[in-house]
Amino acid sequence: MPSLGSKLHLLTREKNVSRVYTLARQYAAEALQPLIDDGRATSIDVATEAGDNGWLILIIDVTAPAGRELFKYPVRVS
């Protein structure tokens, strides 16, 4: 049975430091990998940027057979 979801919720108690940005990218990439595995996307790139105090922003660039789409997803950190 495939595992679904991400570990991003684990970051809510983490300090807003560079290590957390790395973890957020890794967690998002792991959670989105099934989209590539089943052919719904051909590539997914994940980047991070600083958000308002207590937030980081995931920037997710998805390339699919039908085109490319960019998503911004806020993640709460301490």
C-alpha distances in whole Angstrom, upper triangle without the diagonal:
4,7,9,13,16,18,21,22,23,25,27,29,30,33,34,34,33,31,29,29,27,25,24,24,21,19,20,19,16,15,16,15,12,15,17,14,14,18,19,21,22,23,23,25,25,29,30,33,35,35,38,38,35,33,31,30,27,28,26,27,24,26,24,26,28,29,29,28,29,27,29,27,29,27,29,30,33
4,6,10,12,15,18,19,20,23,25,27,27,31,31,31,30,28,26,26,24,21,21,20,18,16,16,15,12,11,12,11,9,12,14,11,12,15,16,17,19,20,19,22,21,25,26,30,32,32,34,35,32,29,28,27,24,25,22,23,21,22,21,23,25,26,25,25,25,24,25,23,25,24,26,28,31
4,7,9,11,14,15,16,19,21,23,24,27,27,28,27,25,22,23,21,18,18,18,16,13,13,14,10,9,11,11,9,12,15,13,14,17,17,18,20,20,18,20,20,23,24,27,29,29,31,32,28,26,25,24,21,23,20,22,20,22,22,24,26,26,25,24,24,22,23,21,22,21,23,24,27
4,7,10,12,13,15,17,19,22,22,26,26,27,26,24,21,21,20,17,16,16,15,12,11,12,10,7,9,10,9,11,14,13,13,16,15,16,19,18,17,19,18,21,22,25,26,26,28,29,26,23,22,21,18,20,18,20,18,20,20,22,23,24,23,21,21,19,20,18,19,18,20,22,25
4,7,9,10,12,14,16,18,19,22,22,23,23,21,18,18,18,15,13,14,13,9,9,11,9,6,9,11,10,12,15,15,16,18,16,17,19,18,16,17,16,18,19,22,23,23,25,25,22,20,19,18,15,17,15,18,17,20,20,23,24,24,22,20,19,17,17,14,16,14,16,18,21
4,5,7,9,11,13,16,16,19,19,20,19,17,14,15,14,11,10,11,10,6,6,9,7,5,8,11,12,13,15,16,17,19,18,18,20,18,15,16,14,16,16,19,20,20,22,23,19,17,16,15,13,15,14,17,17,20,21,24,25,24,22,20,19,16,16,13,14,12,14,15,18
4,5,6,8,10,12,13,16,16,17,17,15,12,13,13,9,8,11,9,6,8,10,9,8,11,13,15,17,18,19,21,23,22,21,23,20,17,17,15,16,16,18,19,19,21,21,18,16,15,15,13,16,16,19,19,23,24,27,28,27,25,23,21,18,17,14,14,11,13,13,16
4,5,6,8,11,11,13,13,15,15,13,10,11,11,8,6,9,9,6,7,11,10,9,12,15,16,17,19,21,22,24,22,21,23,20,17,16,13,14,13,15,16,15,17,17,14,12,11,12,10,14,14,18,18,22,23,27,28,26,24,21,19,16,14,11,10,7,9,10,13
4,5,6,9,10,13,14,16,17,15,12,13,14,11,10,13,13,10,11,14,14,12,15,18,19,20,23,23,25,26,25,24,26,24,20,20,17,17,16,18,17,17,18,17,14,12,13,14,13,17,17,21,22,25,26,30,30,29,27,24,22,18,16,13,12,8,8,9,12
4,6,7,8,11,13,14,15,13,10,12,13,10,9,13,12,10,12,15,14,13,17,19,20,22,24,25,26,28,27,26,28,25,22,21,18,18,16,18,18,18,19,18,14,14,14,15,15,19,19,23,24,27,28,32,33,32,29,26,24,21,19,15,14,10,10,9,11
4,5,5,8,9,11,12,11,7,9,11,8,8,11,12,10,12,15,15,15,17,20,22,23,24,26,28,29,27,26,28,25,21,20,16,16,14,15,14,14,16,14,11,10,10,12,13,16,18,21,23,26,28,32,33,31,28,25,22,19,17,14,12,8,7,6,8
4,6,8,9,12,14,13,10,12,14,12,11,14,15,13,14,18,18,17,20,22,24,25,27,28,30,31,29,28,30,27,24,22,19,18,15,16,15,14,14,13,9,9,11,13,14,18,19,23,25,29,30,34,34,33,29,26,24,20,18,14,11,8,5,4,6
4,7,9,12,14,13,10,13,15,13,13,17,17,15,17,20,20,20,23,25,27,28,30,31,33,34,33,31,33,30,27,25,21,21,18,18,16,16,16,14,10,11,13,16,17,21,23,26,28,32,34,37,38,36,33,30,27,24,21,18,15,11,8,6,5
4,6,8,11,9,7,10,12,10,11,14,15,14,16,19,19,19,22,24,26,28,29,30,32,34,32,30,32,29,25,23,20,18,15,16,14,15,15,13,10,11,11,15,16,19,21,25,27,30,33,36,37,35,32,29,26,23,20,17,15,11,9,6,6
4,6,9,9,7,10,13,12,12,16,17,16,18,21,21,22,24,26,29,30,31,32,35,36,34,32,33,30,26,24,20,18,15,15,13,14,14,11,9,10,11,15,16,20,22,26,28,31,34,38,38,36,33,30,27,24,21,18,15,12,10,6,5
4,7,8,6,8,11,11,11,14,16,16,17,19,21,21,23,25,28,28,29,31,34,34,33,30,31,28,24,22,18,15,12,11,9,10,11,9,7,8,8,12,14,17,20,23,26,29,32,36,36,33,30,27,24,21,18,16,13,11,9,6,6
4,6,6,7,9,10,11,13,15,16,17,19,21,22,23,25,28,29,29,31,34,34,33,30,31,27,24,21,17,15,12,12,10,12,14,12,11,11,10,13,15,17,20,23,26,29,32,36,36,34,30,28,24,22,19,18,15,13,12,9,9
4,5,5,7,9,10,11,13,14,16,17,19,20,22,23,26,27,27,29,32,32,31,28,28,25,21,18,15,12,10,10,10,13,15,14,13,13,10,13,13,16,18,21,24,27,30,33,34,31,28,26,23,21,19,17,16,14,14,12,13
4,5,5,6,9,10,11,12,14,16,17,18,20,21,25,26,26,27,30,31,30,27,28,24,21,18,15,13,11,13,13,15,18,16,15,14,12,14,14,17,18,21,24,27,29,33,34,32,28,27,24,22,20,18,17,14,14,12,13
4,5,5,6,9,10,10,12,14,15,16,18,20,23,24,24,26,29,29,28,26,27,23,20,17,14,12,10,11,11,13,15,14,12,11,9,11,12,15,16,20,22,25,28,32,32,30,27,25,22,19,17,15,13,10,11,8,10
4,5,5,6,9,10,11,12,14,15,17,18,22,22,22,24,27,27,26,23,24,20,17,14,11,9,6,8,9,11,14,14,12,10,8,9,9,11,13,16,19,22,25,29,30,27,24,22,18,17,14,13,12,10,11,10,12
4,5,5,6,9,10,11,12,14,16,17,20,21,21,22,25,26,25,22,22,19,16,13,10,9,8,11,12,15,18,18,16,14,11,12,11,13,14,16,19,22,24,28,29,27,24,22,19,18,16,15,15,13,14,13,15
4,5,5,6,8,10,10,12,14,15,18,20,20,21,24,25,24,22,23,19,16,14,11,11,10,13,14,16,18,18,16,14,11,13,11,14,14,17,19,22,25,28,29,28,24,23,20,18,17,15,14,12,13,12,14
4,5,5,6,8,10,11,12,14,17,18,19,20,23,23,22,20,21,18,14,12,9,9,8,11,12,13,16,16,14,11,9,9,8,11,11,15,17,20,22,26,27,25,22,20,17,15,13,11,11,8,11,10,13
4,6,5,6,9,10,11,12,15,16,16,18,21,21,20,17,18,14,11,9,6,6,7,10,13,15,18,19,17,14,11,10,7,9,9,12,14,17,19,23,24,22,19,17,15,13,12,11,12,11,14,14,17
4,6,5,6,9,10,11,14,15,15,17,19,20,20,18,18,15,12,11,8,10,11,14,16,18,21,22,19,17,14,14,11,13,12,14,15,18,20,24,25,24,21,20,18,16,16,14,15,13,16,15,19
4,6,5,6,9,10,13,14,15,16,19,20,19,17,19,16,13,12,10,12,12,15,17,18,21,21,18,16,13,13,11,13,12,15,16,19,20,24,25,24,21,20,18,16,15,13,14,12,14,14,17
4,5,5,6,9,11,12,13,15,17,18,16,14,16,13,10,10,7,10,10,14,16,17,20,21,18,15,13,11,8,10,9,11,12,15,17,21,22,20,18,16,14,12,12,10,12,11,14,15,18
4,5,5,6,9,10,10,12,15,15,15,12,13,10,8,8,7,10,12,15,18,19,23,24,22,19,16,14,10,11,9,11,11,14,15,19,20,19,17,15,14,13,14,13,15,14,17,18,22
4,6,5,8,10,11,11,14,15,15,14,15,13,10,11,10,13,15,19,21,22,25,26,23,20,18,17,13,15,12,14,14,16,17,20,22,21,19,18,18,16,17,15,17,16,19,19,22
4,6,7,9,11,11,13,15,14,13,15,13,11,12,11,14,15,19,21,21,24,25,22,20,17,16,13,14,12,14,13,16,16,20,21,20,19,17,16,15,15,13,15,14,17,18,22
4,6,6,7,9,11,12,10,9,11,10,8,10,10,13,15,19,21,22,25,26,24,21,18,16,12,13,10,11,10,12,13,16,17,17,15,14,14,12,14,13,16,16,19,20,24
4,5,5,6,9,10,10,9,10,9,8,10,11,15,17,21,24,25,28,29,27,24,21,19,15,15,12,13,11,12,13,16,18,18,16,16,16,16,17,17,19,19,22,23,27
4,5,5,6,8,9,9,11,11,11,14,15,18,21,24,27,27,30,32,29,26,24,22,18,18,15,15,13,14,13,15,17,18,17,17,18,17,19,18,21,21,24,25,29
4,6,6,6,5,5,8,9,9,12,14,17,20,23,26,26,29,31,29,26,23,21,17,16,13,13,9,10,9,12,13,14,14,13,15,15,17,17,20,21,24,26,30
4,6,5,6,5,6,6,8,11,13,17,20,24,27,28,31,33,31,27,24,22,18,17,13,13,10,9,9,11,14,14,13,14,16,16,19,19,22,23,26,28,31
4,6,8,8,9,10,11,15,16,20,23,27,30,30,34,35,33,30,27,25,21,20,17,16,13,13,12,13,16,17,17,18,19,20,22,22,25,25,28,29,33
4,6,8,9,12,13,17,19,22,25,28,31,32,35,37,34,31,29,26,23,22,18,17,14,13,11,12,15,16,17,18,20,20,23,23,26,26,29,31,35
4,5,6,9,12,15,18,22,25,28,31,31,35,37,35,31,29,26,22,21,17,16,12,11,8,8,11,13,14,15,18,19,22,22,26,27,30,32,36
4,7,9,11,14,17,20,23,26,29,29,32,34,33,29,27,24,20,19,15,13,10,9,6,7,9,11,12,13,15,16,19,20,23,24,28,30,34
4,6,7,11,13,17,20,23,26,27,30,32,31,27,24,21,18,16,12,10,7,6,4,7,9,9,9,10,13,14,17,18,22,23,26,28,32
4,7,10,14,17,21,24,27,28,32,34,32,29,26,23,19,17,13,11,8,6,5,7,10,10,10,12,14,16,19,20,24,25,28,30,34
4,7,10,13,17,20,24,25,28,31,29,26,22,20,16,14,10,8,6,5,7,10,12,11,9,11,12,14,16,18,21,22,26,27,31
4,7,10,13,17,20,21,25,27,25,22,19,16,12,10,7,6,5,6,9,12,14,12,10,10,10,11,13,14,17,18,22,23,27
4,7,10,14,17,19,22,24,23,20,16,14,10,8,6,5,7,9,12,15,17,14,11,11,10,10,12,13,16,17,20,21,25
4,7,10,14,15,19,21,20,16,13,10,7,6,5,6,9,12,15,18,19,17,13,12,10,10,10,11,13,13,17,18,21
4,7,11,13,16,18,17,14,10,8,6,5,7,8,12,14,18,21,22,19,16,14,11,11,10,11,12,12,16,16,19
4,7,9,13,14,14,11,7,6,5,6,9,11,15,18,21,24,25,22,18,16,13,11,9,9,10,10,13,13,16
4,6,10,12,12,9,6,5,7,8,11,14,17,20,23,27,27,24,20,18,14,13,10,10,10,10,12,13,15
4,7,8,9,7,5,6,9,11,14,17,20,24,27,30,30,27,23,21,17,15,12,12,10,10,11,11,13
4,6,7,5,5,6,9,11,15,18,21,24,27,31,30,27,24,21,17,14,11,10,8,9,9,10,12
4,6,5,7,9,13,15,18,21,24,28,30,34,33,30,27,24,20,17,14,13,10,10,10,10,11
4,6,8,11,15,17,21,24,27,30,33,37,36,33,30,27,23,20,17,15,12,11,9,9,8
4,7,10,14,17,20,23,26,29,32,36,35,33,29,26,23,20,16,14,10,9,6,5,5
4,7,10,13,16,19,22,26,28,32,31,29,26,22,19,16,12,10,6,6,5,5,8
4,7,10,13,16,19,23,25,29,29,26,23,20,16,14,10,8,6,5,7,7,10
4,6,9,13,16,19,22,26,25,23,19,16,12,10,6,6,4,6,9,10,14
4,6,10,12,16,19,22,22,20,16,14,10,8,6,5,6,7,11,12,16
4,7,10,13,16,20,20,17,13,11,7,6,5,7,9,11,14,16,19
4,6,10,13,16,16,14,11,8,6,5,6,8,11,13,16,18,22
4,7,10,13,14,11,7,6,5,6,9,11,15,16,20,22,25
4,6,10,10,8,6,5,6,8,11,13,17,18,22,24,28
4,7,8,6,4,7,9,11,15,17,20,22,26,28,32
4,5,5,6,8,11,13,17,19,22,24,28,30,34
4,6,8,11,14,17,20,22,26,28,32,34,38
4,7,10,13,16,20,22,25,28,31,34,37
4,7,10,13,17,20,23,26,29,32,35
4,7,10,14,16,20,22,26,28,32
4,7,10,13,17,19,23,25,29
4,7,10,13,16,20,22,26
4,6,10,13,16,19,23
4,7,10,13,16,19
4,7,10,13,16
4,7,10,13
4,6,10
4,7
4
